[in-house]
Every structure is written in structure tokens, then in C-alpha cells.
Amino acid sequence: MRETKEWTLMFYFASDNPLAISIVSQLKAIKSAGFHPDANVVAQFDPFTEGTPTHIFDVNLINKLKSNGIPNIGFVSNDPFVRNMLEDKLWRDEKTSTIEPGASEADGGEFVRKALRKVLQEQHRIEYNPPMAPNGRNDSNGESLEPGEELDPETSLRNFLTFCAEKYPARHYMLFILGHGIVVGNDIFMLDEHATKPALTLSELGQLLSDFKHEIEVDDATFELVSFHSCSVSSLEVAYELKGTANYMLASQGPTFVGSWPYRQILIRIFNDLAEQRRDIDVRKMLVKIFHYCLFNATDFLLAGYSFQLTLIDLTKISTIEEPIQRLSTALMEGLTDPMVKGSGDSLIQDFILLAHWKSQSFFNEMFTDLYDFCFCLTNKITEFKGHSGVTLPKQLEKRLEAIHDACNDVMKLLVKENPVRPDAPYAGQLIVAADSLGPAFQYSRGLSVYFPWSRPSEDSRIMSEYAKYKVYTDFPKDESWPAFLLKYFRATMRKVSRDECDPRRYSPRWPTGRDNGSEAETLAEDIASLVYVNEGVLSQANALIGPKGDPMDKAGSESDIVSIKNYPRDTRSSKKRRHEAANRKYQFPLSDSFGLFGQSGSNNNHK
């Protein structure tokens, strides 16, 4: 049994994609941080080139063996020696061109271990007996993969975490994940282009991190931090899904870039605290310093025109958001049916919500909205209206406006502390420990986003099936959840079809009198078009082919700039005609209003 260290720092580079080339420099930065004998640093690197195996490194393993227990933090500053990762690789059964006589090709990794052990013993009198890396050729059921097959991201990450827990026991663990982001809806998170299942879902991520926490808790260890060097991960859905896993989460609401997180400085910070404080490290204080290192290091990306955002969240406080989110969702849903303008299909509160949505900070092609900033914009609009309208409002409308205003305030208070004691610590003691941004693109961000698209996702979108599994849905009463508000928002804000909005003052070649009296050929053409496009995705221009996640081949992992914020109906036929046909049609198309969340019965099995 290996000796239990104070820290095990795990770096999982999901780089079987174009990010791989840039990952090499990150590995070298980790290596150049030096070492502390009471800290394990383990890194996994999955290259992009076909036929190249996944590598696991025990970083500075040989240097630690030679040091006789003396730390060497950052190495000597004026030493020009160039270090590489080859000596730190944990060999398994990789093939090599140099093997012992009579040995099979599969014994190549063992030959390298024996040769290195012999050199170290003869030259330095060091016992060399590192653990053997997982072979990477068996799936989660232990079955052998077919030639050319690769582990899916879920199994790969699970195997890596299990390996670290078993072979590198420690009192404290940190996990750093680098790879493509957008985990909500299972777009391209931890993209592996050679795996049969190329991405990891949020539900799978939450489950395997929970399993890892329970695995290390057997020895009273603590899972301190999960860090996502990935795009658009700092969201309500992700934070709530990871409830009960790590104590803290470091992530970004917007794009992140390879090289923006200074791994050398992060490790030196941990090693210095270890050397000075041993077991008395203030973990929260240390993580705030790491947060600032990442923020300061990303400043230079402004020179390339890239804005940056970063958030540190206290996941142990995530349950405190349940009641405020329920009240906000309920108040918004009730507000969408306010009676201010009867019979118009529109409403005052609906307009306020639309304007706040449009005005507030958004991320990743308008898929996510900063939760605090949305509440801030909405409360400002309500306060401005009540203070300057000079109109006596109906009591019911005034009551609903007040409910929305109070719910928004409660959410904002939970996220950001009012009148902080210290100007340099505005988030002390809150769910959000620290949050900041650089550049103009994300200047209104406050640290936590929420999934808030402008129109209902298409029926075949992954968000359809995945969101129904998220804790942010299953742990809430169905009628008081954020997804329930989204469904009502999509319906309430959808514009009427053009035929129903026909302007009688203008001549229309399609409807000369402004009524539904087109020819049979025109009616047939419209029916065909409506059936083709109904429930088939967000309406946009030709650029919609880019999709909601941009180009996963982009090495920067940045966002696509073109997006539609229009909530237009897919079925362009008159609403009267659609209602008439629905009542007389024997077989109807299953046009789901719930985008897969509530099932056919419209109920949530987790709640009465």
C-alpha cells in the first residue's frame, strides 16, 4: 500500500481533438513547477493522432526519488535545463521497438520499467517501483475493445479517478479537467473524436464525481476542488448537479483558452502552502489565490481580442439556491399570464421579461444568461415603471410585479453579498466565492449562468432528453422549476403566424383581403412547409448550419457569433385553421410542449 500523502492533484486533459497540440505546453508547465514530496501530481493526456496511446504521468517522479524527501519548488530559477515528460510516464503494455529477447511486443512497457529500474539502482541506488497505468483496452464492463476502438470519455475519466484513488491515496484531492465544454445538453463536453460515444453528459459527470467522493471518503479524505478549464461550464445546472461532490468548483461562464490557466503557478502555490503550513492550509484562501492567478494570467488574452470570465463557487452552499429559484420560477410563470392587456396575447410583465432577457449578460450563442444580471435588469425595469408610469395598476398585476421583484432580490442576495465588509471581497461567505471578468464581452457577468434560450429547442436536440435527468429538474417540484418557466416562456413569447398578423392596411399578394382564403394550391404548399419545419429547431438564417455550439475543431474553443433571438412559430398556418384541423384529424403529429421533460403523462415521478 502506497504512503498516504497530504495532496493528490489530478490533471485530466481530454485532448483527443485539436486541443492536443497545445496540451503539450501545459504538461511542461506542470513539470516545471517542481515538486513537494507530500504531494502527488498525476496527469492523463489523450493525444489526437490515431494509434497513439493515452499517457498517464506521475509528474517529477524520478526527481522526487532523487531528492531524498527534500522539496524542490519551481526548480532553480537560473537553470536552463529543459525537462520532458518521458521519464514520468507510467508504462503499461504499449508496444516499443526495443524489447528483451524472447519477449512479446505486448511486454514492451514492462521492459522499459525494468531498464529504468536498473539504471536508477546502479547510478543512484534508488528503489523504483511506480504503479502500472490502466491498460486502457477494457471498457467499463472489463470487456476488451475492438482494434481501433477507444474508451468513451465517461469510462476514461472514471478509470483515471479510480486509479488515482487507489494508487495515490491522500488527505485532500483536486481535479483539473481541460477539454471542450458546454456540458448542459451534452453538446461537446470532453470531446473525444475517436470514441464511439464522443462526449460526456452532465448526469454522467455528476454520478462519477459522486462515486469518486464516496471512494476516497473511506479513508476520510476530502474532495476539495473540481476545476473545469472548459467553455461555459459555470451554470446553475452544472453546480447543482455536482451537489455533494467537491467542496468547490472553478469554471467559466464563457469561453476559455488553452494557456489561460497558469498550471505552474497553481502548483507552486500549493507546494508553498504545503512547505509553510503542512496540514493547517486554509483551502478556501488558497483557492481564492488560484482564482486570481488564472484571472491575472488571462489578462494577456485581451491583446488578442478575447474577453475572459472566471468563477469560484462553494458547492457546499448550492442547496441554498433551491427555495429562491422555486419562488423566482413561480413568480415569472404567474407574471406571464398577467391581465394588463386583455385579449392581446401580450402582457406588460411578458415585455419586461423579454427586455430583461435581451438586455442581460448572455453566453455561448445566447444559450445561457447570467442569473444575477437577468434579475438585476428585471428589477430595474419594474422599479422604473412603478416610479414613473403614473398609472394606477390593477391589484393583481401589482401583486405579481412585487412577487417577481422580491424573488429576484432574494436570488441576487444569495449570489452576491450586499455592502461587503471589504471592497476586495464582495463574495465572502456567499455561494459564489469569487467572480470577475476581463474585457467588454462579459462585463455584466456575476458568476453563475442559467440555461435560457430564446425559443424552444428542437425535438431531436440532446437537451430534450438530457435536461429531464438533471437534478435542477428532478429535485424540484415540477410546477416550480426553472424548466417549467422556460416552457411557459417559449409559448408566451412566440409571435403569431404572419397570416394572423396580416396588416389590413397593406396589400398582400398571398392574402389579398388579409384573410385565410388562399387557393387550394397555396394552402397545400403552406401545409407541406409547416409539416416539414414543425419542431425542427431554432429558426435562423443560413448560418444556423453552424449550430448552437460553434465549431468543435476551433482550437480556442470560442463561440460562434451568429445566432437568432427570434421566437417565431414553425407552423405558419393560421391558428384558427390549426385548431380546426386538430379537432377533426384522426391522427395528429405529437407536437410536444414539454420538450421531453414531463413525459407523455405530463407528470414528474419524483413529486406528487
C-alpha positions as CSV (number, residue, x, y, z in Angstrom):
1,M,0.0,0.0,0.0
2,R,1.4,3.3,-1.0
3,E,2.0,6.0,1.6
4,T,-0.8,8.5,2.1
5,K,0.2,12.0,1.0
6,E,-1.3,15.3,2.0
7,W,-2.5,16.1,-1.5
8,T,-3.2,14.3,-4.8
9,L,-3.5,16.8,-7.7
10,M,-5.1,15.2,-10.8
11,F,-5.0,16.7,-14.3
12,Y,-7.3,15.2,-16.8
13,F,-6.6,16.5,-20.3
14,A,-9.5,15.5,-22.6
15,S,-7.5,16.3,-25.7
16,D,-8.3,13.7,-28.3
17,N,-9.3,16.6,-30.5
18,P,-7.4,19.6,-32.0
19,L,-6.6,20.8,-28.5
20,A,-3.9,18.1,-28.2
21,I,-1.0,20.1,-29.7
22,S,-1.5,22.9,-27.1
23,I,-1.7,20.5,-24.2
24,V,2.0,19.6,-24.5
25,S,2.9,23.0,-23.3
26,Q,0.5,22.6,-20.3
27,L,2.2,19.4,-19.4
28,K,5.6,21.0,-19.5
29,A,4.3,23.9,-17.3
30,I,3.2,21.3,-14.7
31,K,6.6,19.6,-14.8
32,S,8.4,22.9,-14.4
33,A,6.6,23.7,-11.2
34,G,8.9,21.4,-9.3
35,F,7.6,19.1,-6.6
36,H,6.9,18.6,-2.9
37,P,7.3,15.1,-1.5
38,D,3.9,15.3,0.2
39,A,2.0,16.0,-3.0
40,N,1.2,13.6,-5.8
41,V,0.8,15.2,-9.2
42,V,-0.8,12.8,-11.7
43,A,-1.7,13.8,-15.3
44,Q,-3.5,12.0,-18.1
45,F,-3.0,13.0,-21.7
46,D,-5.0,11.6,-24.6
47,P,-3.3,12.6,-28.0
48,F,-5.2,13.3,-31.1
49,T,-3.1,11.2,-33.5
50,E,-4.6,7.9,-34.3
51,G,-2.7,4.9,-32.9
52,T,-1.0,6.9,-30.2
53,P,-1.9,5.6,-26.7
54,T,-3.3,7.6,-23.8
55,H,-0.5,8.5,-21.4
56,I,-0.5,8.8,-17.6
57,F,2.3,10.6,-15.9
58,D,3.5,10.6,-12.2
59,V,4.9,14.1,-12.6
60,N,8.5,14.6,-11.4
61,L,8.5,11.0,-10.1
62,I,12.2,10.5,-10.7
63,N,13.2,13.9,-9.4
64,K,11.3,13.1,-6.2
65,L,13.1,9.8,-5.8
66,K,16.4,11.5,-6.2
67,S,15.6,14.4,-3.7
68,N,15.6,12.2,-0.5
69,G,12.3,13.8,0.6
70,I,13.5,17.4,0.1
71,P,11.1,19.7,-1.9
72,N,12.3,21.5,-5.0
73,I,9.6,24.1,-5.7
74,G,10.0,25.6,-9.2
75,F,13.5,24.3,-9.6
76,V,16.4,26.7,-9.7
77,S,15.3,29.8,-11.4
78,N,18.5,30.3,-13.4
79,D,18.8,26.6,-14.5
80,P,18.4,26.5,-18.4
81,F,17.9,22.7,-18.4
82,V,14.9,21.6,-20.4
83,R,12.8,18.9,-18.8
84,N,10.5,16.5,-20.6
85,M,7.7,14.1,-19.5
86,L,9.1,10.8,-20.8
87,E,10.8,9.9,-17.5
88,D,7.5,10.4,-15.7
89,K,5.4,8.2,-17.9
90,L,3.7,5.3,-16.1
91,W,4.1,2.4,-18.6
92,R,1.6,-0.4,-19.2
93,D,1.6,-2.6,-22.3
94,E,2.5,-0.1,-25.0
95,K,4.5,-1.5,-27.9
96,T,8.1,-0.4,-28.2
97,S,10.8,-1.1,-30.7
98,T,13.3,-2.3,-28.0
99,I,12.3,-5.4,-26.1
100,E,14.2,-8.2,-24.4
101,P,15.0,-11.3,-26.5
102,G,12.1,-13.8,-26.5
103,A,9.6,-11.2,-25.2
104,S,6.4,-10.4,-27.0
105,E,5.6,-7.0,-28.3
106,A,3.0,-6.6,-25.5
107,D,5.8,-6.8,-23.0
108,G,7.4,-3.6,-24.2
109,G,6.1,-1.4,-21.4
110,E,7.4,-3.8,-18.7
111,F,10.8,-3.9,-20.4
112,V,11.1,0.0,-20.1
113,R,10.2,-0.3,-16.4
114,K,12.9,-2.9,-15.8
115,A,15.5,-1.0,-17.7
116,L,14.8,2.3,-15.9
117,R,14.7,0.5,-12.6
118,K,18.2,-1.0,-13.3
119,V,19.7,2.4,-14.3
120,L,18.3,4.2,-11.2
121,Q,19.5,1.4,-8.9
122,E,23.0,1.3,-10.3
123,Q,23.6,5.1,-10.6
124,H,21.6,6.5,-7.7
125,R,20.8,3.5,-5.5
126,I,17.1,4.3,-5.7
127,E,14.2,1.8,-5.5
128,Y,11.9,2.4,-8.4
129,N,8.5,0.7,-8.3
130,P,5.8,3.0,-9.7
131,P,2.3,1.7,-10.3
132,M,1.3,0.3,-13.6
133,A,-1.1,2.6,-15.6
134,P,-4.5,1.2,-16.5
135,N,-4.2,-0.7,-19.8
136,G,-6.9,1.4,-21.5
137,R,-8.1,-1.5,-23.5
138,N,-11.1,-2.6,-21.5
139,D,-14.4,-0.9,-21.3
140,S,-16.4,-0.3,-18.1
141,N,-17.6,-3.9,-18.0
142,G,-14.0,-5.2,-18.3
143,E,-14.5,-6.4,-21.9
144,S,-11.7,-5.9,-24.5
145,L,-12.2,-3.2,-27.0
146,E,-12.1,-3.9,-30.7
147,P,-8.9,-2.9,-32.6
148,G,-9.1,0.9,-33.2
149,E,-11.8,1.4,-30.6
150,E,-11.2,3.9,-27.8
151,L,-12.8,4.3,-24.3
152,D,-15.6,6.8,-24.2
153,P,-15.0,9.9,-22.0
154,E,-17.1,8.7,-19.1
155,T,-15.2,5.4,-18.8
156,S,-11.9,7.0,-19.3
157,L,-12.4,9.7,-16.6
158,R,-13.8,7.1,-14.2
159,N,-10.8,4.8,-14.7
160,F,-8.4,7.7,-14.2
161,L,-10.1,8.8,-10.9
162,T,-10.2,5.2,-9.6
163,F,-6.6,4.8,-10.4
164,C,-5.7,8.0,-8.6
165,A,-7.8,7.0,-5.5
166,E,-6.2,3.5,-5.3
167,K,-2.6,4.2,-6.2
168,Y,-2.2,7.8,-4.9
169,P,-4.0,8.0,-1.6
170,A,-4.1,11.4,0.0
171,R,-6.0,13.5,2.6
172,H,-7.0,16.1,0.0
173,Y,-7.8,15.8,-3.7
174,M,-8.1,18.3,-6.5
175,L,-9.2,17.6,-10.1
176,F,-8.4,19.8,-13.1
177,I,-10.3,19.0,-16.3
178,L,-9.2,20.6,-19.6
179,G,-11.3,20.0,-22.7
180,H,-14.1,21.3,-24.8
181,G,-17.0,22.5,-22.8
182,I,-20.8,23.0,-23.0
183,V,-21.9,20.1,-20.8
184,V,-25.5,21.3,-20.4
185,G,-27.4,19.4,-23.1
186,N,-24.4,17.1,-23.9
187,D,-23.0,19.0,-26.7
188,I,-19.2,18.6,-26.9
189,F,-18.1,18.3,-23.3
190,M,-14.7,16.4,-23.1
191,L,-14.9,15.7,-26.8
192,D,-13.1,12.6,-28.0
193,E,-13.3,12.4,-31.7
194,H,-12.2,8.7,-31.9
195,A,-14.5,7.3,-29.3
196,T,-17.8,5.6,-30.2
197,K,-19.6,7.8,-27.6
198,P,-17.7,11.1,-28.1
199,A,-18.9,13.2,-25.2
200,L,-19.8,13.1,-21.5
201,T,-23.3,14.1,-20.3
202,L,-23.8,16.2,-17.2
203,S,-25.7,13.4,-15.4
204,E,-22.8,11.0,-16.0
205,L,-20.3,13.6,-14.8
206,G,-22.3,14.2,-11.6
207,Q,-22.5,10.5,-10.9
208,L,-18.9,9.6,-11.5
209,L,-17.7,12.5,-9.3
210,S,-20.1,11.4,-6.6
211,D,-18.7,7.9,-6.9
212,F,-15.2,9.2,-6.6
213,K,-16.0,11.2,-3.5
214,H,-17.5,8.1,-1.8
215,E,-14.5,6.1,-2.8
216,I,-12.0,8.4,-1.2
217,E,-14.2,9.1,1.9
218,V,-13.4,5.5,3.0
219,D,-10.1,6.9,4.2
220,D,-11.5,10.2,5.5
221,A,-10.1,12.1,2.5
222,T,-11.7,15.4,1.2
223,F,-12.5,16.2,-2.4
224,E,-11.6,19.9,-2.3
225,L,-11.9,21.2,-5.9
226,V,-13.2,20.3,-9.3
227,S,-11.9,22.7,-11.9
228,F,-13.2,23.0,-15.4
229,H,-10.8,24.5,-17.9
230,S,-13.6,24.4,-20.4
231,C,-16.1,26.7,-22.1
232,S,-19.4,27.7,-20.5
233,V,-19.5,25.3,-17.5
234,S,-20.2,27.8,-14.7
235,S,-24.0,27.4,-14.7
236,L,-26.8,26.6,-12.3
237,E,-27.4,23.3,-13.9
238,V,-23.8,22.1,-13.5
239,A,-23.3,23.5,-10.0
240,Y,-26.5,21.9,-8.8
241,E,-25.7,18.6,-10.5
242,L,-22.3,18.4,-8.6
243,K,-24.0,19.0,-5.2
244,G,-22.4,16.6,-2.7
245,T,-19.2,16.0,-4.7
246,A,-16.3,18.5,-4.4
247,N,-16.4,21.4,-1.9
248,Y,-15.6,24.0,-4.6
249,M,-15.9,24.4,-8.4
250,L,-13.7,26.7,-10.5
251,A,-15.1,27.3,-14.0
252,S,-16.0,29.9,-16.6
253,Q,-19.4,31.2,-17.9
254,G,-17.8,32.0,-21.3
255,P,-15.0,30.7,-23.5
256,T,-11.7,29.6,-22.0
257,F,-8.4,29.2,-23.9
258,V,-5.6,26.7,-23.6
259,G,-2.8,28.6,-21.8
260,S,-5.1,30.9,-19.9
261,W,-4.7,28.9,-16.6
262,P,-1.1,29.1,-15.2
263,Y,-0.6,25.5,-14.0
264,R,3.0,26.1,-13.0
265,Q,2.0,28.9,-10.7
266,I,-1.0,27.0,-9.3
267,L,1.2,24.1,-8.3
268,I,3.8,26.3,-6.8
269,R,1.1,28.0,-4.7
270,I,0.0,24.6,-3.4
271,F,3.6,23.4,-2.8
272,N,4.5,26.7,-1.0
273,D,1.5,26.3,1.3
274,L,2.5,22.7,2.0
275,A,6.0,23.7,2.9
276,E,4.9,26.5,5.2
277,Q,1.6,25.2,6.7
278,R,1.5,21.4,6.2
279,R,-1.9,20.3,7.5
280,D,-3.1,23.8,8.5
281,I,-3.7,25.1,5.0
282,D,-6.7,27.4,4.6
283,V,-8.1,25.7,1.5
284,R,-10.6,28.5,0.7
285,K,-7.9,31.2,0.9
286,M,-5.6,29.1,-1.3
287,L,-8.3,28.6,-3.9
288,V,-9.1,32.3,-4.0
289,K,-5.4,32.9,-4.8
290,I,-5.5,30.3,-7.5
291,F,-8.6,32.1,-8.9
292,H,-6.7,35.3,-9.1
293,Y,-3.7,33.6,-10.7
294,C,-6.0,32.4,-13.5
295,L,-7.6,35.8,-13.9
296,F,-4.4,37.7,-14.0
297,N,-2.8,35.2,-16.4
298,A,-5.7,35.6,-18.8
299,T,-5.2,39.4,-19.0
300,D,-2.8,39.0,-21.9
301,F,-5.5,37.3,-23.9
302,L,-7.1,40.8,-24.2
303,L,-4.2,41.6,-26.5
304,A,-5.6,39.0,-28.9
305,G,-9.1,40.4,-28.6
306,Y,-10.5,37.7,-26.2
307,S,-12.6,38.6,-23.2
308,F,-12.5,36.2,-20.2
309,Q,-14.7,35.3,-17.2
310,L,-14.0,33.1,-14.2
311,T,-16.0,31.9,-11.2
312,L,-15.2,30.1,-7.9
313,I,-18.3,28.5,-6.4
314,D,-18.8,27.0,-2.9
315,L,-20.7,23.8,-3.9
316,T,-21.4,23.1,-0.2
317,K,-23.8,26.0,-0.3
318,I,-25.6,25.1,-3.6
319,S,-28.7,23.8,-1.7
320,T,-29.4,27.3,-0.5
321,I,-30.5,28.3,-4.0
322,E,-33.4,25.8,-4.2
323,E,-36.1,27.9,-2.5
324,P,-35.2,31.3,-4.2
325,I,-35.1,29.6,-7.6
326,Q,-38.5,28.0,-7.0
327,R,-40.0,31.3,-6.0
328,L,-38.5,33.1,-8.9
329,S,-39.7,30.5,-11.4
330,T,-43.2,30.6,-9.9
331,A,-43.4,34.4,-9.9
332,L,-42.2,34.6,-13.5
333,M,-44.8,32.0,-14.7
334,E,-47.6,33.8,-13.0
335,G,-46.4,37.0,-14.4
336,L,-46.6,35.7,-18.0
337,T,-50.4,35.5,-17.5
338,D,-51.0,39.0,-16.1
339,P,-54.2,40.7,-17.1
340,M,-52.8,44.1,-18.0
341,V,-53.7,43.9,-21.7
342,K,-56.6,41.5,-22.0
343,G,-57.1,39.6,-25.2
344,S,-54.0,40.9,-26.9
345,G,-51.8,37.8,-26.3
346,D,-49.2,40.1,-24.9
347,S,-48.7,41.4,-21.4
348,L,-46.7,44.1,-19.5
349,I,-44.7,41.6,-17.5
350,Q,-44.0,39.5,-20.5
351,D,-42.5,42.5,-22.2
352,F,-40.4,43.2,-19.0
353,I,-39.1,39.6,-19.0
354,L,-38.3,39.8,-22.7
355,L,-36.5,43.1,-22.3
356,A,-34.5,41.8,-19.3
357,H,-33.6,38.7,-21.2
358,W,-32.4,40.8,-24.1
359,K,-30.5,43.2,-22.0
360,S,-28.8,40.9,-19.6
361,Q,-25.4,39.3,-20.0
362,S,-25.5,36.2,-22.3
363,F,-23.1,33.5,-23.2
364,F,-22.5,30.9,-25.9
365,N,-24.8,32.0,-28.7
366,E,-27.5,33.2,-26.3
367,M,-28.0,29.8,-24.8
368,F,-27.1,30.9,-21.3
369,T,-27.9,34.1,-19.3
370,D,-26.2,35.4,-16.2
371,L,-28.7,34.7,-13.5
372,Y,-27.8,37.7,-11.3
373,D,-27.8,40.1,-14.3
374,F,-31.2,38.9,-15.5
375,C,-32.7,39.5,-12.1
376,F,-30.9,42.9,-11.9
377,C,-32.3,44.1,-15.3
378,L,-35.8,42.8,-14.4
379,T,-36.0,44.5,-11.0
380,N,-34.6,47.8,-12.5
381,K,-37.4,47.7,-15.2
382,I,-40.1,47.1,-12.6
383,T,-38.8,49.8,-10.3
384,E,-38.6,52.3,-13.2
385,F,-42.1,51.5,-14.3
386,K,-43.7,51.8,-10.9
387,G,-41.9,55.1,-10.2
388,H,-42.6,56.9,-13.4
389,S,-45.7,55.4,-15.0
390,G,-48.3,57.5,-13.1
391,V,-50.8,54.7,-13.7
392,T,-52.9,53.0,-11.1
393,L,-52.2,49.4,-11.6
394,P,-54.7,46.6,-11.0
395,K,-54.1,45.0,-7.6
396,Q,-53.4,41.6,-9.2
397,L,-50.8,43.0,-11.6
398,E,-49.2,45.0,-8.8
399,K,-49.0,41.9,-6.6
400,R,-47.3,39.9,-9.4
401,L,-44.8,42.6,-10.1
402,E,-44.0,42.8,-6.4
403,A,-43.6,38.9,-6.2
404,I,-41.1,39.0,-9.2
405,H,-39.2,41.9,-7.7
406,D,-38.9,40.2,-4.3
407,A,-37.9,36.9,-5.8
408,C,-35.2,38.5,-8.0
409,N,-33.8,40.4,-5.0
410,D,-33.6,37.1,-2.9
411,V,-31.7,35.4,-5.8
412,M,-29.3,38.3,-6.1
413,K,-28.6,38.5,-2.3
414,L,-27.8,34.8,-2.3
415,L,-25.3,35.2,-5.1
416,V,-23.6,38.4,-4.2
417,K,-23.4,39.9,-0.8
418,E,-24.8,43.4,-0.2
419,N,-22.4,46.1,1.1
420,P,-19.4,43.8,1.7
421,V,-17.2,44.4,4.7
422,R,-14.1,44.5,2.5
423,P,-14.3,46.0,-1.0
424,D,-11.8,43.4,-2.2
425,A,-14.0,40.5,-1.0
426,P,-17.5,41.2,-2.3
427,Y,-18.5,37.5,-2.4
428,A,-17.2,36.5,1.0
429,G,-19.4,33.9,2.6
430,Q,-21.7,33.5,-0.4
431,L,-22.5,30.7,-2.8
432,I,-20.2,32.5,-5.2
433,V,-16.8,32.8,-3.5
434,A,-15.2,34.9,-6.3
435,A,-16.2,36.0,-9.8
436,D,-14.7,38.5,-12.2
437,S,-14.2,39.2,-15.9
438,L,-11.8,40.9,-18.2
439,G,-12.7,42.8,-21.4
440,P,-16.0,44.2,-22.6
441,A,-17.8,41.0,-23.8
442,F,-18.6,39.7,-20.3
443,Q,-18.6,42.9,-18.2
444,Y,-22.1,42.3,-16.7
445,S,-21.4,38.8,-15.6
446,R,-21.7,37.9,-11.9
447,G,-20.5,34.3,-11.9
448,L,-23.4,31.9,-12.5
449,S,-25.5,31.4,-15.7
450,V,-28.7,29.5,-16.3
451,Y,-29.9,27.8,-19.5
452,F,-32.2,30.4,-21.1
453,P,-32.5,30.1,-24.9
454,W,-34.8,32.4,-26.9
455,S,-37.0,29.6,-28.3
456,R,-37.9,26.0,-27.6
457,P,-35.2,23.5,-28.6
458,S,-35.9,21.2,-31.5
459,E,-37.5,17.9,-30.7
460,D,-34.3,16.0,-31.6
461,S,-32.0,18.2,-29.6
462,R,-29.9,16.4,-26.9
463,I,-31.2,18.9,-24.4
464,M,-34.6,17.3,-24.8
465,S,-33.6,14.1,-23.2
466,E,-30.7,15.2,-21.0
467,Y,-32.3,18.1,-19.1
468,A,-35.0,15.8,-17.8
469,K,-32.2,13.9,-15.9
470,Y,-30.7,16.9,-14.3
471,K,-31.1,17.5,-10.6
472,V,-32.1,21.1,-11.3
473,Y,-35.3,19.5,-12.7
474,T,-35.7,16.2,-10.7
475,D,-35.0,17.7,-7.3
476,F,-37.6,20.5,-7.7
477,P,-41.5,20.3,-7.8
478,K,-42.4,20.2,-11.4
479,D,-44.5,23.4,-11.4
480,E,-41.9,25.4,-9.5
481,S,-38.8,24.6,-11.5
482,W,-36.8,26.7,-13.9
483,P,-37.6,24.3,-16.8
484,A,-41.3,24.8,-16.1
485,F,-40.8,28.6,-16.5
486,L,-38.9,28.0,-19.8
487,L,-41.8,26.0,-21.3
488,K,-44.3,28.8,-20.4
489,Y,-41.9,31.4,-21.6
490,F,-41.5,29.7,-25.0
491,R,-45.2,29.6,-25.5
492,A,-46.0,33.1,-24.2
493,T,-43.3,34.9,-26.2
494,M,-43.8,33.1,-29.6
495,R,-45.0,35.5,-32.2
496,K,-48.3,34.9,-34.0
497,V,-48.0,33.5,-37.5
498,S,-47.8,36.1,-40.2
499,R,-51.2,35.3,-41.6
500,D,-52.8,36.1,-38.2
501,E,-50.8,39.3,-38.0
502,C,-51.7,40.4,-41.6
503,D,-51.9,44.2,-41.8
504,P,-55.2,45.1,-43.4
505,R,-53.7,48.5,-44.5
506,R,-51.2,46.8,-46.7
507,Y,-51.8,44.7,-49.9
508,S,-50.6,41.1,-49.6
509,P,-50.2,39.0,-52.7
510,R,-50.7,35.9,-50.6
511,W,-53.8,37.0,-48.8
512,P,-55.4,39.9,-50.8
513,T,-58.1,40.6,-48.3
514,G,-56.0,39.8,-45.2
515,R,-58.0,36.7,-44.5
516,D,-57.4,33.0,-44.7
517,N,-58.8,32.5,-48.2
518,G,-55.9,31.4,-50.3
519,S,-56.2,28.9,-53.2
520,E,-56.1,25.2,-52.6
521,A,-52.6,25.1,-54.2
522,E,-51.4,27.9,-51.8
523,T,-52.9,26.1,-48.8
524,L,-51.3,22.8,-49.8
525,A,-47.9,24.4,-50.2
526,E,-48.2,26.0,-46.7
527,D,-49.3,22.7,-45.2
528,I,-46.3,21.0,-46.6
529,A,-43.9,23.7,-45.4
530,S,-45.4,23.6,-41.9
531,L,-45.1,19.9,-41.6
532,V,-41.5,20.0,-42.8
533,Y,-40.3,22.6,-40.4
534,V,-42.5,21.9,-37.3
535,N,-40.4,21.2,-34.2
536,E,-37.2,21.1,-36.3
537,G,-35.1,23.7,-34.4
538,V,-34.4,27.3,-33.9
539,L,-35.3,29.5,-36.9
540,S,-32.3,31.4,-38.3
541,Q,-30.6,32.3,-41.5
542,A,-28.3,30.0,-43.4
543,N,-25.7,30.5,-40.7
544,A,-27.8,28.2,-38.5
545,L,-25.9,25.4,-40.0
546,I,-23.1,26.4,-37.7
547,G,-25.3,25.0,-34.9
548,P,-25.5,26.2,-31.3
549,K,-22.1,25.0,-30.3
550,G,-19.9,26.6,-33.0
551,D,-17.0,24.7,-34.5
552,P,-15.6,22.0,-32.2
553,M,-12.5,22.0,-34.4
554,D,-11.7,25.5,-33.1
555,K,-8.5,25.2,-31.1
556,A,-9.6,28.3,-29.0
557,G,-12.9,26.7,-28.1
558,S,-14.5,30.0,-28.8
559,E,-18.1,30.8,-29.6
560,S,-19.9,31.3,-32.9
561,D,-21.0,34.9,-33.3
562,I,-24.2,34.4,-35.3
563,V,-27.4,33.5,-33.5
564,S,-31.1,34.1,-33.8
565,I,-33.1,35.6,-30.9
566,K,-36.4,35.3,-32.7
567,N,-39.1,33.0,-31.3
568,Y,-41.1,32.5,-34.5
569,P,-43.6,29.7,-34.9
570,R,-42.6,26.7,-37.0
571,D,-46.1,26.1,-38.2
572,T,-47.0,29.1,-40.4
573,R,-50.7,28.2,-40.8
574,S,-53.4,30.3,-39.2
575,S,-54.0,29.4,-35.6
576,K,-57.8,29.0,-36.4
577,K,-57.0,26.6,-39.1
578,R,-54.7,24.6,-37.0
579,R,-57.2,24.3,-34.2
580,H,-59.9,23.3,-36.6
581,E,-57.8,20.6,-38.2
582,A,-56.6,19.3,-34.8
583,A,-60.2,18.7,-33.8
584,N,-61.0,16.8,-36.9
585,R,-57.8,15.0,-37.6
586,K,-57.8,11.3,-36.7
587,Y,-54.0,11.0,-36.4
588,Q,-52.1,14.0,-35.0
589,F,-48.5,14.8,-35.0
590,P,-47.0,14.6,-31.5
591,L,-46.1,18.3,-31.1
592,S,-44.6,18.3,-27.6
593,D,-44.9,21.4,-25.5
594,S,-42.6,20.0,-22.8
595,F,-39.6,19.3,-25.0
596,G,-39.3,15.9,-23.4
597,L,-39.2,17.0,-19.8
598,F,-42.5,15.9,-18.4
599,G,-43.2,12.7,-20.4
600,Q,-46.4,11.7,-22.1
601,S,-48.4,11.9,-18.9
602,G,-47.2,15.4,-18.1
603,S,-46.1,14.3,-14.6
604,N,-42.9,14.2,-12.7
605,N,-42.4,10.8,-10.9
606,N,-40.3,12.5,-8.2
607,H,-43.0,14.7,-6.9
608,K,-46.7,14.5,-6.2
